[in-house]
Amino acid sequence: MLKKYETERLYLKILGKEAAPMVLAFYSENKEHFEAWEPERSKNFYALAYHKATLAAEYNQMLEGKRIRFWLLLKDNPNEIIGSVSFQNFLGEPYKSCVIGYKIGSRYLRRGYAYEAVRKALYIIFNDYRMHRVEAYIMPENVPSLRLAEKLCFNYEGISYSFAYINGKWRDHMRFSIINPNDC
């Protein structure tokens, strides 16, 4: 399995625990930007040891076929993380499905990086991992993510009420899916 994929402007890379300083810098820089869209963080989230342990666990889960996270790096600056695309909740036969999540750092918004990265990540998950279906859950007020899902041809399936505890409260999410075009 490849550990690094390329697009026109990006590397999508699986990182090990040695990349914890880069991951910590990414989250520290974007703390306020991500707070509205993510769960409350534990007290030790902004510690290097936390990210070393998380990266090691994610790498092992990837080897076990349970999840995968691609960290996004600019080709012209491969030492700084600008975002990530992850797939989790892998279900095997007969479902062959998973859930996607993605984030882009605040300095890199509105430049097409999310579209470029998610499009490539979907290609990888459909072709290399042979997934049939990918689901996305997006809060109704997250307009940029809704636009991205539409641009990538995700299908709206309905509301998942009180779906996730985000920023101190249970939040509804809009549910989307995309089917592997090779299976159609």
Buried (B, 14 or more C-beta within 10 A) or exposed (E): EEEEBEBEBBBBBBBEBEBBEBBBBBBEBBEEBBBEBBEEEEEEBEEEEBBBBBBBEBBEBBEEEBBBBBBBBBEEEEEBBBBBBBBBEBEEEEEBBBBBBBBBBEEBEEEEBBBBBBBBBBEBBBEEBEBBBBBBBBBEEBEEBBEBBEEBEBEEEEEBEEBBEBBEEEBBBBBBBBBBEEEE
